Structure formats: structure tokens, C-alpha cells
Amino acid sequence: MRIDAPDVEVLIDTPLGTGEGPLWSAAEQALYFVDIEAPALFRFDPATRALKRWDMPSPIGSFGLCPDGRAVVALKTGVHLFDFATGAFDFLVAPEPDKPGNRLNDGKVGPDGRFWVGSMDDRPEKEPVAALYRIDPDGACTRMFDGLTVSNGLAWSPDGRTMFHSDSRQRFIQAFDFDPVAGALSNRRRLRMMEEDDGRPDGAACDAEGFYWSSGVSAGCLNRIAPDGTLDRKVKLPVFGPTMPCFGGPDLKTLYVTSLRKERDGVRQAGTLIRFDVDVPGAPVARFGEPLRATPRP
């Protein structure tokens, strides 16, 4: 296993409570991310260092970008379309109206152009009462599977045919065969368990080689995991609680990472946004309602 300790750049002065969900917009050459606790959605311009903020009406777990300039956002109140220009929200669906103790957590637009979002038990009890959902652009909501405690770590291989997923509380990383047209899952398999010292799995991203980069939120690191579950690389970071990586930059070889507020050894550290260079580019991420072209089977 390779161990890296890259030169890291801190990008913002604004302290975050729970920074999450970094998402690169290739069209704008800009990065979007959220602070779940604020709650707010941010846009960071790497060229000018400008940071723009949109306050949300309830905790925001995740989001995706739309081709028309809006975003699909997962709020405590459900999934909505958000207009950056006007600040207006257009309600799509509430996946769990019968579970007030849950909230929506990690989510991402899949290669099929649908928004995939999981829930989590937001109570201190942290029981396996959460699930993963697939949201169509027309608001149709499909529960894909349940039995989760804190759904997390959604990412897809570059050919769109493998979906990765984790449960932060149950500490497992799993994978599925994915149909990038129908958005169907099959061949569910457990890749590995991650102990606290290894880095409990949080948000994640895939690179162009099909490896899965998982934020080790409990260990201040990223874990690069091979498709077969082998731990290929550990990247040590100066932030105590990294929450999610995202590949960005013109060549997708800059890794952006959000973090959360955390105390370690008596030192309290605010959440922030960092970046560093990597030697492999990232896999593309789709926009809501705009599927990626699937790679033909060999």
C-alpha cells in the first residue's frame, strides 16, 4: 500500500460546520459545495478565489447540478430544484415523509442522469432505518434498498457500470453492477470494512482508472480502494475530518476535499475546503436529467 502526504492548499477563510459534497462544474471551471449545518450552498471560483453563498431553508445533505443552471438539492424537507438566479425552490418529492427522525444525506447524479440520494438516522440512537433512493427528473422516487444507518459514499466507475456506496455508521463499503441507462442495480457485494483507525467511510469519488477514493473521516485521510476492495493508497491530510473528495481542474487532476469541524488531542479545527494535485484524473459526473454516454461493453 502506498502512503502519500501531499502539499495541501487551504482555499477558504470561512469556517465550516460540516463541509460536504464538493462538485466540479466543468462548464464553469468552478467548484460547488455545501455546509450542512449552516445550512448553505457555496460556489468557489479557483481563478478569482471568489466564494458565493446561497442560504438554504433547512439542512442540505447533498445536491447535483442541472443543465439549465439550477441545482437539485436534498434538504431536510425533501428534494427540490433550486434556482441560483432567483433563489426559488421547486419541490420534487419527499422520499421519507413517514420518518421525521431521518434526513437526506449524501447524494449525487448518476450516469443515468437521475439523482441518487440516501438518508440517515439523524437521532442519537443511529439505528438502521435509512435507505437509498433514485429520483427521476419528473420527481418519481424509487427506494432501491434499505437497512442503512448513514447512507454515504456514492460514486460511479468511469464506464458507468459500477456503483460504489458506503454506510458510515456500519463502516462498510459495497459495490453494485449498474445499468447506466435503466439505473438498475444488481450483484450487490461487500468490498471491505473500514475501522476507525483506517478511516470510517464518508463521501467518495471515482478516478478514471476505476478506483474509489473514500474519505476517512475518523482518521484524517483518504483511502484509494481498488475495484476488488484492496486498499491501494492512503493519503494523509492536515484536516482532522475529511468528508468528501472531488476531482476538478481543467484536467480533472486536482483533488478538492471538504472537511467538518472536529477536535483531536485537545485541538479544535473548523471545517474547510482544501486541494492538492494527484497523478490520475477523475471520472466525470453527470448533470440531473442529462445522462452520460455509456461505454459499450467489450
C-alpha positions, 0 to 999 in steps of 0.5 A: 500500500502506498502512503502519500502526504501531499502539499495541501492548499487551504482555499477558504477563510470561512469556517465550516460546520460540516463541509460536504459534497464538493462538485466540479462544474466543468462548464464553469471551471468552478467548484460547488459545495455545501455546509450542512449545518449552516445550512448553505450552498457555496460556489468557489471560483479557483481563478478569482478565489471568489466564494458565493453563498446561497442560504438554504431553508433547512439542512442540505445533505447533498445536491447535483447540478442541472443543465439549465443552471439550477441545482437539485438539492436534498434538504431536510424537507425533501428534494427540490430544484433550486434556482441560483438566479432567483433563489426559488425552490421547486419541490420534487418529492419527499422520499421519507415523509413517514420518518421525521427522525431521518434526513437526506444525506449524501447524494449525487447524479448518476450516469443515468442522469437521475439523482441518487440520494440516501438518508440517515438516522439523524437521532442519537440512537443511529439505528438502521432505518435509512435507505437509498433512493433514485429520483427521476427528473419528473420527481418519481422516487424509487427506494432501491434498498434499505437497512442503512444507518448513514447512507454515504459514499456514492460514486460511479466507475468511469464506464458507468457500470459500477456503483460504489456506496458506503454506510458510515455508521456500519463502516462498510463499503459495497459495490453494485453492477449498474445499468447506466441507462435503466439505473438498475442495480444488481450483484450487490457485494461487500468490498471491505470494512473500514475501522476507525483507525483506517478511516470510517467511510464518508463521501467518495469519488471515482478516478478514471482508472476505476478506483474509489477514493473514500474519505476517512473521516475518523482518521484524517485521510483518504483511502484509494480502494481498488475495484476488488476492495484492496486498499491501494493508497492512503493519503494523509491530510492536515484536516482532522475530518475529511468528508468528501473528495472531488476531482476538478481542474481543467484536467480533472487532476486536482483533488478538492476535499471538504472537511467538518469541524472536529477536535483531536488531542485537545485541538479544535479545527473548523471545517474547510475546503482544501486541494492538492494535485494527484497523478490520475484524473477523475471520472466525470459526473453527470448533470440531473436529467442529462445522462452520460454516454455509456461505454459499450461493453467489450 
